[in-house]
Amino acid sequence: MELVKDRIEKYAFGVCQYLGEKLNISAGRVRTYFIYLSFATLGSPVLIYLFLAFWINIKKYIKKTSFLRD
């Protein structure tokens, strides 16, 4: 079970982990809230999740390329 959990967390963009670190709460609690919101609003937070995943990846790419130029 831990292997499955680790794989999902590794390949799920890290959005919940990122938000948890920024808000100073556990990533599991962020995931739980995201799931509840998705059910309550018929899936619209999925669009927010995908946007945040895109934004986080762009930030990582910019940091990586600026590090390589220096």
PDB file of N, H, CA, C and O in Angstrom:
ATOM      1  N   MET A   1       0.816  -1.189   0.000  1.00  0.00           N
ATOM      2  CA  MET A   1       0.000   0.000   0.000  1.00  0.00           C
ATOM      3  C   MET A   1       0.867   1.264   0.000  1.00  0.00           C
ATOM      4  O   MET A   1       0.536   2.243  -0.668  1.00  0.00           O
ATOM      5  N   GLU A   2       1.963   1.242   0.741  1.00  0.00           N
ATOM      6  H   GLU A   2       2.232   0.447   1.284  1.00  0.00           H
ATOM      7  CA  GLU A   2       2.860   2.401   0.784  1.00  0.00           C
ATOM      8  C   GLU A   2       3.477   2.676  -0.585  1.00  0.00           C
ATOM      9  O   GLU A   2       3.668   3.830  -0.966  1.00  0.00           O
ATOM     10  N   LEU A   3       3.788   1.601  -1.327  1.00  0.00           N
ATOM     11  H   LEU A   3       3.633   0.663  -1.018  1.00  0.00           H
ATOM     12  CA  LEU A   3       4.365   1.765  -2.657  1.00  0.00           C
ATOM     13  C   LEU A   3       3.385   2.482  -3.583  1.00  0.00           C
ATOM     14  O   LEU A   3       3.777   3.374  -4.334  1.00  0.00           O
ATOM     15  N   VAL A   4       2.127   2.095  -3.529  1.00  0.00           N
ATOM     16  H   VAL A   4       1.809   1.370  -2.918  1.00  0.00           H
ATOM     17  CA  VAL A   4       1.096   2.738  -4.346  1.00  0.00           C
ATOM     18  C   VAL A   4       0.958   4.208  -3.955  1.00  0.00           C
ATOM     19  O   VAL A   4       0.885   5.080  -4.821  1.00  0.00           O
ATOM     20  N   LYS A   5       0.924   4.476  -2.663  1.00  0.00           N
ATOM     21  H   LYS A   5       0.983   3.767  -1.960  1.00  0.00           H
ATOM     22  CA  LYS A   5       0.800   5.855  -2.182  1.00  0.00           C
ATOM     23  C   LYS A   5       1.985   6.700  -2.637  1.00  0.00           C
ATOM     24  O   LYS A   5       1.808   7.834  -3.080  1.00  0.00           O
ATOM     25  N   ASP A   6       3.194   6.149  -2.529  1.00  0.00           N
ATOM     26  H   ASP A   6       3.338   5.227  -2.169  1.00  0.00           H
ATOM     27  CA  ASP A   6       4.383   6.883  -2.955  1.00  0.00           C
ATOM     28  C   ASP A   6       4.370   7.174  -4.449  1.00  0.00           C
ATOM     29  O   ASP A   6       4.744   8.267  -4.874  1.00  0.00           O
ATOM     30  N   ARG A   7       3.943   6.206  -5.244  1.00  0.00           N
ATOM     31  H   ARG A   7       3.639   5.318  -4.899  1.00  0.00           H
ATOM     32  CA  ARG A   7       3.865   6.400  -6.698  1.00  0.00           C
ATOM     33  C   ARG A   7       2.857   7.482  -7.062  1.00  0.00           C
ATOM     34  O   ARG A   7       3.134   8.341  -7.899  1.00  0.00           O
ATOM     35  N   ILE A   8       1.699   7.440  -6.438  1.00  0.00           N
ATOM     36  H   ILE A   8       1.474   6.742  -5.758  1.00  0.00           H
ATOM     37  CA  ILE A   8       0.662   8.438  -6.734  1.00  0.00           C
ATOM     38  C   ILE A   8       1.141   9.826  -6.351  1.00  0.00           C
ATOM     39  O   ILE A   8       0.961  10.776  -7.113  1.00  0.00           O
ATOM     40  N   GLU A   9       1.748   9.956  -5.181  1.00  0.00           N
ATOM     41  H   GLU A   9       1.894   9.185  -4.562  1.00  0.00           H
ATOM     42  CA  GLU A   9       2.227  11.262  -4.744  1.00  0.00           C
ATOM     43  C   GLU A   9       3.351  11.776  -5.636  1.00  0.00           C
ATOM     44  O   GLU A   9       3.458  12.980  -5.872  1.00  0.00           O
ATOM     45  N   LYS A  10       4.187  10.870  -6.130  1.00  0.00           N
ATOM     46  H   LYS A  10       4.100   9.893  -5.938  1.00  0.00           H
ATOM     47  CA  LYS A  10       5.298  11.289  -6.974  1.00  0.00           C
ATOM     48  C   LYS A  10       4.824  11.797  -8.324  1.00  0.00           C
ATOM     49  O   LYS A  10       5.373  12.766  -8.849  1.00  0.00           O
ATOM     50  N   TYR A  11       3.810  11.157  -8.890  1.00  0.00           N
ATOM     51  H   TYR A  11       3.363  10.371  -8.464  1.00  0.00           H
ATOM     52  CA  TYR A  11       3.361  11.500 -10.231  1.00  0.00           C
ATOM     53  C   TYR A  11       2.096  12.343 -10.272  1.00  0.00           C
ATOM     54  O   TYR A  11       1.548  12.549 -11.354  1.00  0.00           O
ATOM     55  N   ALA A  12       1.617  12.833  -9.156  1.00  0.00           N
ATOM     56  H   ALA A  12       2.062  12.666  -8.276  1.00  0.00           H
ATOM     57  CA  ALA A  12       0.389  13.626  -9.127  1.00  0.00           C
ATOM     58  C   ALA A  12       0.688  15.118  -9.047  1.00  0.00           C
ATOM     59  O   ALA A  12      -0.097  15.870  -8.468  1.00  0.00           O
ATOM     60  N   PHE A  13       1.781  15.550  -9.604  1.00  0.00           N
ATOM     61  H   PHE A  13       2.419  14.939 -10.074  1.00  0.00           H
ATOM     62  CA  PHE A  13       2.172  16.948  -9.748  1.00  0.00           C
ATOM     63  C   PHE A  13       2.613  17.625  -8.449  1.00  0.00           C
ATOM     64  O   PHE A  13       3.264  18.667  -8.513  1.00  0.00           O
ATOM     65  N   GLY A  14       2.293  17.088  -7.297  1.00  0.00           N
ATOM     66  H   GLY A  14       1.764  16.241  -7.245  1.00  0.00           H
ATOM     67  CA  GLY A  14       2.714  17.695  -6.045  1.00  0.00           C
ATOM     68  C   GLY A  14       1.935  18.927  -5.643  1.00  0.00           C
ATOM     69  O   GLY A  14       2.409  19.706  -4.815  1.00  0.00           O
ATOM     70  N   VAL A  15       0.760  19.125  -6.200  1.00  0.00           N
ATOM     71  H   VAL A  15       0.376  18.492  -6.872  1.00  0.00           H
ATOM     72  CA  VAL A  15      -0.030  20.313  -5.910  1.00  0.00           C
ATOM     73  C   VAL A  15      -0.477  20.330  -4.453  1.00  0.00           C
ATOM     74  O   VAL A  15      -0.346  21.353  -3.782  1.00  0.00           O
ATOM     75  N   CYS A  16      -0.996  19.229  -3.961  1.00  0.00           N
ATOM     76  H   CYS A  16      -1.103  18.397  -4.507  1.00  0.00           H
ATOM     77  CA  CYS A  16      -1.462  19.184  -2.572  1.00  0.00           C
ATOM     78  C   CYS A  16      -0.310  19.359  -1.597  1.00  0.00           C
ATOM     79  O   CYS A  16      -0.458  20.020  -0.569  1.00  0.00           O
ATOM     80  N   GLN A  17       0.834  18.773  -1.913  1.00  0.00           N
ATOM     81  H   GLN A  17       0.955  18.236  -2.748  1.00  0.00           H
ATOM     82  CA  GLN A  17       2.010  18.936  -1.065  1.00  0.00           C
ATOM     83  C   GLN A  17       2.457  20.387  -1.048  1.00  0.00           C
ATOM     84  O   GLN A  17       2.782  20.925   0.011  1.00  0.00           O
ATOM     85  N   TYR A  18       2.474  21.021  -2.204  1.00  0.00           N
ATOM     86  H   TYR A  18       2.210  20.584  -3.064  1.00  0.00           H
ATOM     87  CA  TYR A  18       2.880  22.420  -2.316  1.00  0.00           C
ATOM     88  C   TYR A  18       1.939  23.323  -1.524  1.00  0.00           C
ATOM     89  O   TYR A  18       2.391  24.187  -0.773  1.00  0.00           O
ATOM     90  N   LEU A  19       0.634  23.126  -1.691  1.00  0.00           N
ATOM     91  H   LEU A  19       0.267  22.425  -2.302  1.00  0.00           H
ATOM     92  CA  LEU A  19      -0.337  23.937  -0.960  1.00  0.00           C
ATOM     93  C   LEU A  19      -0.246  23.695   0.539  1.00  0.00           C
ATOM     94  O   LEU A  19      -0.377  24.627   1.332  1.00  0.00           O
ATOM     95  N   GLY A  20      -0.023  22.456   0.924  1.00  0.00           N
ATOM     96  H   GLY A  20       0.083  21.698   0.279  1.00  0.00           H
ATOM     97  CA  GLY A  20       0.116  22.138   2.341  1.00  0.00           C
ATOM     98  C   GLY A  20       1.304  22.834   2.966  1.00  0.00           C
ATOM     99  O   GLY A  20       1.223  23.328   4.091  1.00  0.00           O
ATOM    100  N   GLU A  21       2.409  22.875   2.239  1.00  0.00           N
ATOM    101  H   GLU A  21       2.475  22.474   1.326  1.00  0.00           H
ATOM    102  CA  GLU A  21       3.597  23.556   2.753  1.00  0.00           C
ATOM    103  C   GLU A  21       3.365  25.059   2.855  1.00  0.00           C
ATOM    104  O   GLU A  21       3.771  25.684   3.835  1.00  0.00           O
ATOM    105  N   LYS A  22       2.720  25.639   1.858  1.00  0.00           N
ATOM    106  H   LYS A  22       2.390  25.132   1.062  1.00  0.00           H
ATOM    107  CA  LYS A  22       2.457  27.079   1.869  1.00  0.00           C
ATOM    108  C   LYS A  22       1.456  27.473   2.955  1.00  0.00           C
ATOM    109  O   LYS A  22       1.591  28.533   3.567  1.00  0.00           O
ATOM    110  N   LEU A  23       0.455  26.627   3.197  1.00  0.00           N
ATOM    111  H   LEU A  23       0.346  25.766   2.700  1.00  0.00           H
ATOM    112  CA  LEU A  23      -0.569  26.925   4.191  1.00  0.00           C
ATOM    113  C   LEU A  23      -0.226  26.378   5.570  1.00  0.00           C
ATOM    114  O   LEU A  23      -0.953  26.606   6.537  1.00  0.00           O
ATOM    115  N   ASN A  24       0.887  25.655   5.653  1.00  0.00           N
ATOM    116  H   ASN A  24       1.477  25.469   4.868  1.00  0.00           H
ATOM    117  CA  ASN A  24       1.365  25.073   6.911  1.00  0.00           C
ATOM    118  C   ASN A  24       0.369  24.066   7.509  1.00  0.00           C
ATOM    119  O   ASN A  24       0.129  24.052   8.716  1.00  0.00           O
ATOM    120  N   ILE A  25      -0.203  23.227   6.634  1.00  0.00           N
ATOM    121  H   ILE A  25      -0.008  23.239   5.653  1.00  0.00           H
ATOM    122  CA  ILE A  25      -1.058  22.122   7.068  1.00  0.00           C
ATOM    123  C   ILE A  25      -0.610  20.868   6.334  1.00  0.00           C
ATOM    124  O   ILE A  25       0.155  20.953   5.374  1.00  0.00           O
ATOM    125  N   SER A  26      -1.069  19.729   6.767  1.00  0.00           N
ATOM    126  H   SER A  26      -1.690  19.660   7.548  1.00  0.00           H
ATOM    127  CA  SER A  26      -0.620  18.476   6.147  1.00  0.00           C
ATOM    128  C   SER A  26      -1.203  18.321   4.739  1.00  0.00           C
ATOM    129  O   SER A  26      -2.311  18.775   4.450  1.00  0.00           O
ATOM    130  N   ALA A  27      -0.433  17.676   3.887  1.00  0.00           N
ATOM    131  H   ALA A  27       0.467  17.308   4.122  1.00  0.00           H
ATOM    132  CA  ALA A  27      -0.871  17.450   2.511  1.00  0.00           C
ATOM    133  C   ALA A  27      -2.092  16.533   2.472  1.00  0.00           C
ATOM    134  O   ALA A  27      -2.944  16.672   1.594  1.00  0.00           O
ATOM    135  N   GLY A  28      -2.181  15.602   3.414  1.00  0.00           N
ATOM    136  H   GLY A  28      -1.489  15.489   4.127  1.00  0.00           H
ATOM    137  CA  GLY A  28      -3.347  14.715   3.478  1.00  0.00           C
ATOM    138  C   GLY A  28      -4.639  15.477   3.725  1.00  0.00           C
ATOM    139  O   GLY A  28      -5.683  15.148   3.162  1.00  0.00           O
ATOM    140  N   ARG A  29      -4.563  16.491   4.567  1.00  0.00           N
ATOM    141  H   ARG A  29      -3.715  16.758   5.025  1.00  0.00           H
ATOM    142  CA  ARG A  29      -5.751  17.312   4.837  1.00  0.00           C
ATOM    143  C   ARG A  29      -6.147  18.111   3.597  1.00  0.00           C
ATOM    144  O   ARG A  29      -7.335  18.267   3.315  1.00  0.00           O
ATOM    145  N   VAL A  30      -5.165  18.616   2.859  1.00  0.00           N
ATOM    146  H   VAL A  30      -4.200  18.490   3.088  1.00  0.00           H
ATOM    147  CA  VAL A  30      -5.453  19.348   1.618  1.00  0.00           C
ATOM    148  C   VAL A  30      -6.118  18.413   0.615  1.00  0.00           C
ATOM    149  O   VAL A  30      -7.085  18.798  -0.044  1.00  0.00           O
ATOM    150  N   ARG A  31      -5.609  17.190   0.494  1.00  0.00           N
ATOM    151  H   ARG A  31      -4.824  16.878   1.029  1.00  0.00           H
ATOM    152  CA  ARG A  31      -6.212  16.216  -0.417  1.00  0.00           C
ATOM    153  C   ARG A  31      -7.654  15.910  -0.028  1.00  0.00           C
ATOM    154  O   ARG A  31      -8.535  15.823  -0.884  1.00  0.00           O
ATOM    155  N   THR A  32      -7.883  15.749   1.268  1.00  0.00           N
ATOM    156  H   THR A  32      -7.168  15.820   1.963  1.00  0.00           H
ATOM    157  CA  THR A  32      -9.238  15.467   1.754  1.00  0.00           C
ATOM    158  C   THR A  32     -10.189  16.601   1.402  1.00  0.00           C
ATOM    159  O   THR A  32     -11.290  16.359   0.907  1.00  0.00           O
ATOM    160  N   TYR A  33      -9.768  17.840   1.657  1.00  0.00           N
ATOM    161  H   TYR A  33      -8.874  18.036   2.060  1.00  0.00           H
ATOM    162  CA  TYR A  33     -10.606  18.995   1.321  1.00  0.00           C
ATOM    163  C   TYR A  33     -10.850  19.075  -0.180  1.00  0.00           C
ATOM    164  O   TYR A  33     -11.952  19.400  -0.619  1.00  0.00           O
ATOM    165  N   PHE A  34      -9.818  18.777  -0.963  1.00  0.00           N
ATOM    166  H   PHE A  34      -8.922  18.513  -0.606  1.00  0.00           H
ATOM    167  CA  PHE A  34      -9.973  18.804  -2.412  1.00  0.00           C
ATOM    168  C   PHE A  34     -11.007  17.774  -2.871  1.00  0.00           C
ATOM    169  O   PHE A  34     -11.839  18.063  -3.731  1.00  0.00           O
ATOM    170  N   ILE A  35     -10.951  16.593  -2.303  1.00  0.00           N
ATOM    171  H   ILE A  35     -10.275  16.358  -1.604  1.00  0.00           H
ATOM    172  CA  ILE A  35     -11.917  15.546  -2.666  1.00  0.00           C
ATOM    173  C   ILE A  35     -13.334  15.966  -2.282  1.00  0.00           C
ATOM    174  O   ILE A  35     -14.261  15.817  -3.079  1.00  0.00           O
ATOM    175  N   TYR A  36     -13.510  16.487  -1.074  1.00  0.00           N
ATOM    176  H   TYR A  36     -12.757  16.608  -0.427  1.00  0.00           H
ATOM    177  CA  TYR A  36     -14.842  16.940  -0.651  1.00  0.00           C
ATOM    178  C   TYR A  36     -15.354  18.071  -1.534  1.00  0.00           C
ATOM    179  O   TYR A  36     -16.526  18.082  -1.909  1.00  0.00           O
ATOM    180  N   LEU A  37     -14.491  19.016  -1.866  1.00  0.00           N
ATOM    181  H   LEU A  37     -13.539  19.007  -1.562  1.00  0.00           H
ATOM    182  CA  LEU A  37     -14.900  20.109  -2.743  1.00  0.00           C
ATOM    183  C   LEU A  37     -15.281  19.597  -4.127  1.00  0.00           C
ATOM    184  O   LEU A  37     -16.231  20.088  -4.738  1.00  0.00           O
ATOM    185  N   SER A  38     -14.544  18.619  -4.615  1.00  0.00           N
ATOM    186  H   SER A  38     -13.773  18.220  -4.119  1.00  0.00           H
ATOM    187  CA  SER A  38     -14.848  18.070  -5.935  1.00  0.00           C
ATOM    188  C   SER A  38     -16.224  17.422  -5.967  1.00  0.00           C
ATOM    189  O   SER A  38     -16.963  17.573  -6.940  1.00  0.00           O
ATOM    190  N   PHE A  39     -16.571  16.698  -4.899  1.00  0.00           N
ATOM    191  H   PHE A  39     -15.971  16.575  -4.109  1.00  0.00           H
ATOM    192  CA  PHE A  39     -17.900  16.092  -4.849  1.00  0.00           C
ATOM    193  C   PHE A  39     -18.988  17.140  -4.685  1.00  0.00           C
ATOM    194  O   PHE A  39     -20.048  17.042  -5.303  1.00  0.00           O
ATOM    195  N   ALA A  40     -18.730  18.139  -3.856  1.00  0.00           N
ATOM    196  H   ALA A  40     -17.869  18.219  -3.353  1.00  0.00           H
ATOM    197  CA  ALA A  40     -19.743  19.158  -3.572  1.00  0.00           C
ATOM    198  C   ALA A  40     -20.003  20.060  -4.773  1.00  0.00           C
ATOM    199  O   ALA A  40     -21.127  20.523  -4.964  1.00  0.00           O
ATOM    200  N   THR A  41     -18.982  20.315  -5.581  1.00  0.00           N
ATOM    201  H   THR A  41     -18.068  19.939  -5.426  1.00  0.00           H
ATOM    202  CA  THR A  41     -19.142  21.240  -6.708  1.00  0.00           C
ATOM    203  C   THR A  41     -19.107  20.532  -8.055  1.00  0.00           C
ATOM    204  O   THR A  41     -18.900  21.169  -9.088  1.00  0.00           O
ATOM    205  N   LEU A  42     -19.303  19.247  -8.049  1.00  0.00           N
ATOM    206  H   LEU A  42     -19.470  18.729  -7.210  1.00  0.00           H
ATOM    207  CA  LEU A  42     -19.372  18.432  -9.269  1.00  0.00           C
ATOM    208  C   LEU A  42     -18.109  18.500 -10.122  1.00  0.00           C
ATOM    209  O   LEU A  42     -18.185  18.504 -11.351  1.00  0.00           O
ATOM    210  N   GLY A  43     -16.952  18.554  -9.471  1.00  0.00           N
ATOM    211  H   GLY A  43     -16.891  18.551  -8.473  1.00  0.00           H
ATOM    212  CA  GLY A  43     -15.694  18.413 -10.187  1.00  0.00           C
ATOM    213  C   GLY A  43     -15.013  19.672 -10.651  1.00  0.00           C
ATOM    214  O   GLY A  43     -13.958  19.578 -11.278  1.00  0.00           O
ATOM    215  N   SER A  44     -15.548  20.849 -10.384  1.00  0.00           N
ATOM    216  H   SER A  44     -16.406  20.926  -9.875  1.00  0.00           H
ATOM    217  CA  SER A  44     -14.905  22.072 -10.868  1.00  0.00           C
ATOM    218  C   SER A  44     -13.528  22.324 -10.260  1.00  0.00           C
ATOM    219  O   SER A  44     -12.710  22.957 -10.928  1.00  0.00           O
ATOM    220  N   PRO A  45     -13.208  21.878  -9.039  1.00  0.00           N
ATOM    221  CA  PRO A  45     -11.836  22.077  -8.537  1.00  0.00           C
ATOM    222  C   PRO A  45     -10.771  21.334  -9.339  1.00  0.00           C
ATOM    223  O   PRO A  45      -9.581  21.606  -9.182  1.00  0.00           O
ATOM    224  N   VAL A  46     -11.174  20.420 -10.177  1.00  0.00           N
ATOM    225  H   VAL A  46     -12.141  20.199 -10.305  1.00  0.00           H
ATOM    226  CA  VAL A  46     -10.200  19.721 -11.021  1.00  0.00           C
ATOM    227  C   VAL A  46      -9.513  20.722 -11.952  1.00  0.00           C
ATOM    228  O   VAL A  46      -8.313  20.611 -12.203  1.00  0.00           O
ATOM    229  N   LEU A  47     -10.260  21.688 -12.460  1.00  0.00           N
ATOM    230  H   LEU A  47     -11.235  21.778 -12.256  1.00  0.00           H
ATOM    231  CA  LEU A  47      -9.666  22.721 -13.304  1.00  0.00           C
ATOM    232  C   LEU A  47      -8.664  23.561 -12.526  1.00  0.00           C
ATOM    233  O   LEU A  47      -7.605  23.909 -13.050  1.00  0.00           O
ATOM    234  N   ILE A  48      -8.985  23.886 -11.293  1.00  0.00           N
ATOM    235  H   ILE A  48      -9.845  23.604 -10.868  1.00  0.00           H
ATOM    236  CA  ILE A  48      -8.066  24.639 -10.442  1.00  0.00           C
ATOM    237  C   ILE A  48      -6.819  23.808 -10.171  1.00  0.00           C
ATOM    238  O   ILE A  48      -5.704  24.328 -10.199  1.00  0.00           O
ATOM    239  N   TYR A  49      -7.003  22.534  -9.911  1.00  0.00           N
ATOM    240  H   TYR A  49      -7.909  22.111  -9.888  1.00  0.00           H
ATOM    241  CA  TYR A  49      -5.872  21.637  -9.658  1.00  0.00           C
ATOM    242  C   TYR A  49      -4.940  21.594 -10.864  1.00  0.00           C
ATOM    243  O   TYR A  49      -3.722  21.694 -10.712  1.00  0.00           O
ATOM    244  N   LEU A  50      -5.500  21.448 -12.051  1.00  0.00           N
ATOM    245  H   LEU A  50      -6.489  21.366 -12.175  1.00  0.00           H
ATOM    246  CA  LEU A  50      -4.681  21.375 -13.255  1.00  0.00           C
ATOM    247  C   LEU A  50      -3.949  22.694 -13.501  1.00  0.00           C
ATOM    248  O   LEU A  50      -2.791  22.690 -13.917  1.00  0.00           O
ATOM    249  N   PHE A  51      -4.617  23.822 -13.248  1.00  0.00           N
ATOM    250  H   PHE A  51      -5.558  23.826 -12.910  1.00  0.00           H
ATOM    251  CA  PHE A  51      -3.966  25.118 -13.397  1.00  0.00           C
ATOM    252  C   PHE A  51      -2.809  25.254 -12.418  1.00  0.00           C
ATOM    253  O   PHE A  51      -1.732  25.717 -12.795  1.00  0.00           O
ATOM    254  N   LEU A  52      -3.018  24.859 -11.172  1.00  0.00           N
ATOM    255  H   LEU A  52      -3.893  24.484 -10.866  1.00  0.00           H
ATOM    256  CA  LEU A  52      -1.954  24.934 -10.172  1.00  0.00           C
ATOM    257  C   LEU A  52      -0.790  24.007 -10.525  1.00  0.00           C
ATOM    258  O   LEU A  52       0.372  24.364 -10.330  1.00  0.00           O
ATOM    259  N   ALA A  53      -1.100  22.832 -11.037  1.00  0.00           N
ATOM    260  H   ALA A  53      -2.044  22.542 -11.196  1.00  0.00           H
ATOM    261  CA  ALA A  53      -0.037  21.912 -11.450  1.00  0.00           C
ATOM    262  C   ALA A  53       0.798  22.526 -12.563  1.00  0.00           C
ATOM    263  O   ALA A  53       2.026  22.445 -12.542  1.00  0.00           O
ATOM    264  N   PHE A  54       0.140  23.134 -13.526  1.00  0.00           N
ATOM    265  H   PHE A  54      -0.858  23.200 -13.543  1.00  0.00           H
ATOM    266  CA  PHE A  54       0.843  23.809 -14.620  1.00  0.00           C
ATOM    267  C   PHE A  54       1.707  24.937 -14.065  1.00  0.00           C
ATOM    268  O   PHE A  54       2.870  25.068 -14.446  1.00  0.00           O
ATOM    269  N   TRP A  55       1.152  25.750 -13.173  1.00  0.00           N
ATOM    270  H   TRP A  55       0.207  25.643 -12.863  1.00  0.00           H
ATOM    271  CA  TRP A  55       1.871  26.894 -12.619  1.00  0.00           C
ATOM    272  C   TRP A  55       3.103  26.445 -11.812  1.00  0.00           C
ATOM    273  O   TRP A  55       4.172  27.044 -11.934  1.00  0.00           O
ATOM    274  N   ILE A  56       2.958  25.415 -11.007  1.00  0.00           N
ATOM    275  H   ILE A  56       2.090  24.928 -10.909  1.00  0.00           H
ATOM    276  CA  ILE A  56       4.083  24.911 -10.209  1.00  0.00           C
ATOM    277  C   ILE A  56       5.188  24.390 -11.116  1.00  0.00           C
ATOM    278  O   ILE A  56       6.366  24.642 -10.860  1.00  0.00           O
ATOM    279  N   ASN A  57       4.825  23.668 -12.174  1.00  0.00           N
ATOM    280  H   ASN A  57       3.869  23.464 -12.382  1.00  0.00           H
ATOM    281  CA  ASN A  57       5.833  23.149 -13.097  1.00  0.00           C
ATOM    282  C   ASN A  57       6.550  24.278 -13.838  1.00  0.00           C
ATOM    283  O   ASN A  57       7.752  24.183 -14.089  1.00  0.00           O
ATOM    284  N   ILE A  58       5.838  25.332 -14.187  1.00  0.00           N
ATOM    285  H   ILE A  58       4.862  25.409 -13.983  1.00  0.00           H
ATOM    286  CA  ILE A  58       6.458  26.479 -14.843  1.00  0.00           C
ATOM    287  C   ILE A  58       7.436  27.157 -13.892  1.00  0.00           C
ATOM    288  O   ILE A  58       8.533  27.541 -14.298  1.00  0.00           O
ATOM    289  N   LYS A  59       7.040  27.306 -12.611  1.00  0.00           N
ATOM    290  H   LYS A  59       6.149  26.994 -12.281  1.00  0.00           H
ATOM    291  CA  LYS A  59       7.934  27.916 -11.626  1.00  0.00           C
ATOM    292  C   LYS A  59       9.215  27.097 -11.466  1.00  0.00           C
ATOM    293  O   LYS A  59      10.310  27.655 -11.404  1.00  0.00           O
ATOM    294  N   LYS A  60       9.073  25.781 -11.401  1.00  0.00           N
ATOM    295  H   LYS A  60       8.183  25.328 -11.451  1.00  0.00           H
ATOM    296  CA  LYS A  60      10.252  24.915 -11.280  1.00  0.00           C
ATOM    297  C   LYS A  60      11.148  25.043 -12.504  1.00  0.00           C
ATOM    298  O   LYS A  60      12.372  25.080 -12.378  1.00  0.00           O
ATOM    299  N   TYR A  61      10.548  25.111 -13.680  1.00  0.00           N
ATOM    300  H   TYR A  61       9.554  25.082 -13.783  1.00  0.00           H
ATOM    301  CA  TYR A  61      11.316  25.235 -14.915  1.00  0.00           C
ATOM    302  C   TYR A  61      12.073  26.557 -14.953  1.00  0.00           C
ATOM    303  O   TYR A  61      13.241  26.589 -15.341  1.00  0.00           O
ATOM    304  N   ILE A  62      11.422  27.650 -14.554  1.00  0.00           N
ATOM    305  H   ILE A  62      10.473  27.624 -14.238  1.00  0.00           H
ATOM    306  CA  ILE A  62      12.069  28.966 -14.554  1.00  0.00           C
ATOM    307  C   ILE A  62      13.228  28.990 -13.566  1.00  0.00           C
ATOM    308  O   ILE A  62      14.297  29.515 -13.878  1.00  0.00           O
ATOM    309  N   LYS A  63      13.024  28.426 -12.376  1.00  0.00           N
ATOM    310  H   LYS A  63      12.156  28.000 -12.123  1.00  0.00           H
ATOM    311  CA  LYS A  63      14.100  28.379 -11.396  1.00  0.00           C
ATOM    312  C   LYS A  63      15.268  27.544 -11.907  1.00  0.00           C
ATOM    313  O   LYS A  63      16.430  27.900 -11.710  1.00  0.00           O
ATOM    314  N   LYS A  64      14.952  26.436 -12.562  1.00  0.00           N
ATOM    315  H   LYS A  64      14.009  26.147 -12.722  1.00  0.00           H
ATOM    316  CA  LYS A  64      15.992  25.538 -13.077  1.00  0.00           C
ATOM    317  C   LYS A  64      16.794  26.224 -14.176  1.00  0.00           C
ATOM    318  O   LYS A  64      18.022  26.141 -14.185  1.00  0.00           O
ATOM    319  N   THR A  65      16.119  26.899 -15.100  1.00  0.00           N
ATOM    320  H   THR A  65      15.122  26.967 -15.092  1.00  0.00           H
ATOM    321  CA  THR A  65      16.831  27.536 -16.206  1.00  0.00           C
ATOM    322  C   THR A  65      17.600  28.765 -15.739  1.00  0.00           C
ATOM    323  O   THR A  65      18.672  29.049 -16.272  1.00  0.00           O
ATOM    324  N   SER A  66      17.081  29.503 -14.755  1.00  0.00           N
ATOM    325  H   SER A  66      16.210  29.271 -14.322  1.00  0.00           H
ATOM    326  CA  SER A  66      17.833  30.662 -14.253  1.00  0.00           C
ATOM    327  C   SER A  66      19.072  30.202 -13.487  1.00  0.00           C
ATOM    328  O   SER A  66      20.090  30.894 -13.490  1.00  0.00           O
ATOM    329  N   PHE A  67      18.999  29.056 -12.840  1.00  0.00           N
ATOM    330  H   PHE A  67      18.172  28.494 -12.838  1.00  0.00           H
ATOM    331  CA  PHE A  67      20.157  28.497 -12.140  1.00  0.00           C
ATOM    332  C   PHE A  67      21.225  28.085 -13.135  1.00  0.00           C
ATOM    333  O   PHE A  67      22.415  28.260 -12.874  1.00  0.00           O
ATOM    334  N   LEU A  68      20.818  27.541 -14.269  1.00  0.00           N
ATOM    335  H   LEU A  68      19.851  27.399 -14.481  1.00  0.00           H
ATOM    336  CA  LEU A  68      21.775  27.079 -15.272  1.00  0.00           C
ATOM    337  C   LEU A  68      22.466  28.238 -15.975  1.00  0.00           C
ATOM    338  O   LEU A  68      23.609  28.098 -16.409  1.00  0.00           O
ATOM    339  N   ARG A  69      21.794  29.383 -16.095  1.00  0.00           N
ATOM    340  H   ARG A  69      20.865  29.497 -15.742  1.00  0.00           H
ATOM    341  CA  ARG A  69      22.397  30.537 -16.760  1.00  0.00           C
ATOM    342  C   ARG A  69      23.438  31.214 -15.903  1.00  0.00           C
ATOM    343  O   ARG A  69      24.367  31.824 -16.431  1.00  0.00           O
ATOM    344  N   ASP A  70      23.308  31.122 -14.584  1.00  0.00           N
ATOM    345  H   ASP A  70      22.553  30.626 -14.155  1.00  0.00           H
ATOM    346  CA  ASP A  70      24.262  31.792 -13.680  1.00  0.00           C
ATOM    347  C   ASP A  70      25.568  31.099 -13.578  1.00  0.00           C
ATOM    348  O   ASP A  70      26.454  31.555 -12.856  1.00  0.00           O
TER     349      ASP A  70
END
